[in-house]
Amino acid sequence: MAALPEGRVLTDPDVTESYARDRTFLPPGRPLGVVLAQSRDDVVATMRWAADHRVPVVPRGAGTGLAGGATAIDGCVILSLSRMTAIRELSPRDEIAVVEPGVITADMDRAAREHGLMYAPDPSSFEISTIGGNLATNAGGLRCVKYGVTRDSTLGLEVVLAGGRVLRTGRRTMKGVTGYDLTGLFVGSEGTLGVITAATLRLRRAPRSIATIAAEFTSLRDAAEAVAAIIAAGCQPSLLELMDRTTLKSIDEWKNIGLEPSTRAMLIAQSEGSPDEMAALCGAASFVATASTPEEADELVGLRRLAYPAKERLGQCLTEDVCVPRSRLPEMITSIEEAAARHDVMISTVAHAGDGNVHPVFIFERGLAEPPPAVWAAADEVFRAALDLGGTLTGEHGVGVLKQRWLGLETGPLVTELNHGIKQVFDPLNILNPGKAI
Amino acid sequence: MAALPEGRVLTDPDVTESYARDRTFLPPGRPLGVVLAQSRDDVVATMRWAADHRVPVVPRGAGTGLAGGATAIDGCVILSLSRMTAIRELSPRDEIAVVEPGVITADMDRAAREHGLMYAPDPSSFEISTIGGNLATNAGGLRCVKYGVTRDSTLGLEVVLAGGRVLRTGRRTMKGVTGYDLTGLFVGSEGTLGVITAATLRLRRAPRSIATIAAEFTSLRDAAEAVAAIIAAGCQPSLLELMDRTTLKSIDEWKNIGLEPSTRAMLIAQSEGSPDEMAALCGAASFVATASTPEEADELVGLRRLAYPAKERLGQCLTEDVCVPRSRLPEMITSIEEAAARHDVMISTVAHAGDGNVHPVFIFERGLAEPPPAVWAAADEVFRAALDLGGTLTGEHGVGVLKQRWLGLETGPLVTELNHGIKQVFDPLNILNPGKAI
């Protein structure tokens, strides 16, 4: 590591420990040290040293991951990209930006808004997550029901490979089909194939106007029917979020939102169309609020943004991330409720309902080193239910280490064999985030 | 090939020759035979036999490709998927379809329209091209300026690998991040990694209403400015097509559209917004036609669909496919005009202008076995100009064999090495469409 300028390497265990975890409850390994990369050259130097010494490298953004993708491995170097924060270029005319991986997601969006554009992917952690972490997990968010996930906004990458060579993939153009889609392969690979040091991102025109409604329902099935109706009517929602009663209750206990005893679910929807049309499509709703000013809209969407902090007040949270075909949403939520009852576990559910992406949050006693067995048993049932419904273990958080146990149920041995074959092409020494993702 | 039922294998050279070409002018190799697969089992049997006998296999859809991806190799088996035409499932509620590779692209769209949905990708050949061919090349089209390319509409695949094993990739859900993006890797791989035998496609809501305009300009730069203005205003066009004077003249000579002597370019635009707004954004236009009925809209878009047949009346066509950042469109078109003048070659240009994807069509004497040297010299200049402008050799047609000569200029040795490494993982015997794409 002599190639790195002073101050870039941390080795004090008290300090390095704080870089060893993401937001999961997995007991991390003990890192050798932490590199605070400030440039591509720092990344190259680190990867060369790691290859020479056969030391595993765990790349890291802001550590907001929910699957353990950035969790330390014993004897690894943590390679933090969070100091590489330059927006190298922003071209309003071409609707692209070239950015470094440490740029905060919401900062990217704000920079684009100055030109009437937006950066669409908005994971719930977007005010603290980095673009690099979003690329590693192929992050989704609230707006992806209309605009797609991180991969859909990524045109090209600069990547440092395991041996320190620098690769450029993709392009600055909207379309291109020269060779295999290496860009798409890196996005979502959880730092196992290379370290992204720059990305060419696609920006989009910000919508001219947004209509916002919030509807309350006395049954989950009615709420799911409203989701289907809003989609089928062609409203093209840019946000379509569902919260269950457990979630609403946790918000009500904190902020006193006047939750009715009969309310079982709330749907929050945004589109560029008419609020009245969306309200009318929530036929079975017990109450519909329509925002008539941007402030009122922020207030309604703000309810959804309160969901996670409200849950965290109740205990420690294991946040899961199953995704099912949209029509199976009611069955998925029923399965979650049944698992909660059977194992006497508190599960509070929010869903990116338009995508069929459901986040059951398992809440358990504070202070435990990891979730108790009943939580894992309930989670196991939820995962299996999602797969039975034609769904997937993870819509947007990634596999990390958290979902390794269930991975084989979804993908099978042939996919595993091919994934490991690809890994071998990019990282023959298996030093890049070994044991994650695949 | 004994495993195949009778009538599935053709070996008469007079017959097999007609399966040896796509729509390029490359002299094809001589195939051993043609397999007309009717099921996945036929594909498995073919791939097993080919692996056992080390015989190269060239998968083939409708043969509408423009880069030689389906051109026969000496001693190969042509594996035609065009008889696998089942739409296995179409779920309006989940907005997905599961289809076989021989389904005609426009048939997929028509099946979706019966449910208020559409299949968005619409390459110009969509009435005769197959979904399998579209997947192989990651085909684009007119609507992809709004809805993206074939990869953006592909959720999962069933693939027969080189040795005959059957792989399932992806999912039925809108989102999913389990493992590497194998689905995206197969799309655009031009049949070099596996043979797609089924695809789970994403359908989209068909727009409620479409506004259509056609605007004439006395300079290309004015037309390009109108493109930029329509995008910047947030019209979200679903079609934004540019035709140069050479193209318009060939249509006028055939259909007598009353082309003005001063007209240098025509722009055709569609959006879900207001036609008057789009017309107003074509500030420098010499004339703007606005469609007030669906029939009038079809007539305006029909002008664009006449472009290729009109060119083919003038001679043989080499259709190219460069793509540049949208702001560089005027420079790209100027470079094409300069190359045409310098080499005394007729080049007629249409562009998916909203994507910066430019199709210069090089027109030359009928009856020649391949394009004359002046055409290649002009094409070489056009390719190099596209790369100099930050663009790519191919926006949507693929590399095939046609663009192999220039591939290294765009991608460099490291990309080539990694692409070949991936190829080796999927096809260690190198029997799947060898020498294509990468």
Interface residues (C-beta under 8 A of the other chain):
Chain A: S91 P92 R93 D94 E95 I96 G116 T137 N138 G140 C144 V145 G148 V149 R151 D152 R165 L167 R168 T169 R171 R172 T173 M174 K175 G176 V177 T178 G179 Y180 D181 L182 G184 L185 V187 G188 S189 L193 R205 A206 P207 R208 A228 I231 A232 G234 Q236 C323 V324 P325 R326 S327 H352 G354 D355 G356 N357 G390 G391 T392 L393 T394 G395 E396 H397 G398 V399 K403 L407 E410 T411 G412 L414 V415 T416 L418 N419 G421 I422 Q424 V425 F426 A437 I438
Chain B: S91 P92 R93 D94 E95 I96 G116 T137 N138 G140 C144 V145 G148 V149 R151 D152 R165 L167 R168 T169 R171 R172 T173 M174 K175 G176 V177 T178 G179 Y180 D181 L182 G184 L185 V187 G188 S189 L193 R205 A206 P207 R208 A228 I231 A232 G234 Q236 C323 V324 P325 R326 S327 H352 G354 D355 G356 N357 G390 G391 T392 L393 T394 G395 E396 H397 G398 V399 K403 L407 E410 T411 G412 L414 V415 L418 N419 G421 I422 Q424 V425 F426 A437 I438
